[in-house]
Amino acid sequence: MKYYTYAHYRNDTNEIFYIGKGYGKRAFRTADRSVYWRNIWKKHGRTVQILAHWDTEQEAYDHEVFLIACMRDLGKQLTNLTDGGDAPPNWKGKKQSPSHIANRVVARKTANNYKHTEETKKNISEGIKKAGYVQTEEHKIKNSIAIKAWWDKRKGIVNA
């Protein structure tokens, strides 16, 4: 059985905080998780439990939807951003090209008229300072040069 459903539990309280569907090592990966999921994982750690194995992907999706609904009905606070079963068709194992990812980011920002308010910018800045991470001007310049070089390389521009 290739597909499975799984749960993530907080290590401190053993409370469930995420339900997912996967195959391979997906249940154990920490990449491609939401900010909410990462916050819990970083603060409390997590334990993984495979709940059921399935022959087809659709069965696994259906079980994921069922489990998320049950947990929410019981009042559990899950970090799942959706009700489950909603991965795009043919998603599994697909790697997107960097240009595709960049195009999606630009499209999303444009579509949402993505701009932080001045108050939000101030709050972000204060949060960074409270965390003890303050960049020097030298560090900002080095980062700027590195990012510009990276983008030029992506676009195929070679500086002589």
N, C-alpha and C positions, 0 to 999 in steps of 0.2 A: 504494500500500500504506500503510494508515493506522497500523498497529501496528509496533513494533520491539522488539528486545532490545538492551541496552546494557551496557557495563562502565565502571566507574570505576577509574582507576589512580592510585596515589600518585605525585606528581611527583618525590619524592626517589629512589625505588628503581624506579619504573615497574612495581611489583607491583600486581596486580589486588586490589581490596579490596571491590568490590560488583558484583553482577549484578542487572539489573532489566529490567522490561518497561514500556513506556510508549507514549505517542502524543503528538503535539504537541511541546512543549518540556520534557517531564518529565525527560528524561535530563540536562538542563542546570540544572534547578532545585535549589536547596539547601534549600528549605522541605520540611517533612514528612519529615525524615530522622531516623534513630535517634541517640541520644547517641553511640554508638560510631562511626557514620559521621561525625558532626560533629567528633568529636575528631581523627580522621585528617585530615579536610578542613582544619580550622583549623591543625593542626600541619604538615602536609606538602603541602597543596594537592591538586588532582586534575585529571586529564585524562579527557575523556569520549570513548568510542568507540562508535559505533552498530555492532552486530555483524551484525544481520540484520533485514530487513523482512518483514512478514507481512500477509496479506489479512484474517485473522480474529484476534480477540483470543485465542481458545482456542489457536491455533497459537503465538502469542507466549508465552502462559502455559506451554505445554508445553515450548517451547524454554528459557524461563527456568528451569524445574524441572530440565531436562537439564543446562544449563550449571552451575547451582549444585552439582548432584550431582557433575559432573565435576571442578569446582574443589576441592570438599571431598575427593574421592577422591585428588586430587593433593597434598593436604595444605595447600592455600591457606587462609589465615585470612581469611574473609569477614566483613563486618559485617552481612550478611543475617541477620535474626532468625529467619527461617523457611526452609523448603525451596523457597519460591516457589510461584507459581500460586494464591495463596490470597486474593486481593483479594475483598471481599464482592461479591455480584451487584449489578449496576447501580450500582457505585461511581463509575465514571468521570464526572468533571465535576460531581458532586453537591456542593453547598455545604450544610453543616449549619447550622441556625439556632443562634444563641448559646445559646438555652434548651436545645436538644437536647444541645449540647456540655456545658453545665453539668450537665444531668441525668446524662449518662454518667459524668462525673467523680465526682459524688456517689455514683452506684451502684457504681462501681468501688471507691471508697474504703470504702464501707459493706460491700461483698461481701468485700473482702480484709481487713476490720478494720484499715484503714490507720492505723498509728501508728508513729512512730519511737521507738526505745528512747532512753533518756537518753544512752547511750554514742554512739549515732548522731547525736543532736542536738549533742553536744559535738564530735564529729569534723567535722560540717558547719560549726559555728561556727569551729573552729580553721582549717579550710580557707579559709573566707571571710577571716579575719583575715590568714592567710599571703599571700593573693592581694592584700592591701592595700585591701580594700573593707570599710570600717567605716562604718556609718551613725551620724550624730549623732542625738541625741534629737529635735532639730528636724526632721530629715529623716524620721524614723520617724513623727512626728505628721503631717507634711504628706502622706506616703504613705497613712497610715491614713485621713485625711480624704478624699483623692482616691479611694481604693478604695471607701469607704462611699458617696460621691456617685455613683460609677460603678454600683455595685450598685443603689442606689435608683433611678437612671435606668433601669436594665434592668428593674426590677420595676414601673416606672411611677409611682413615688413622686416627687412634685415638692415640694421644700422651698420655702416662701414666704420 
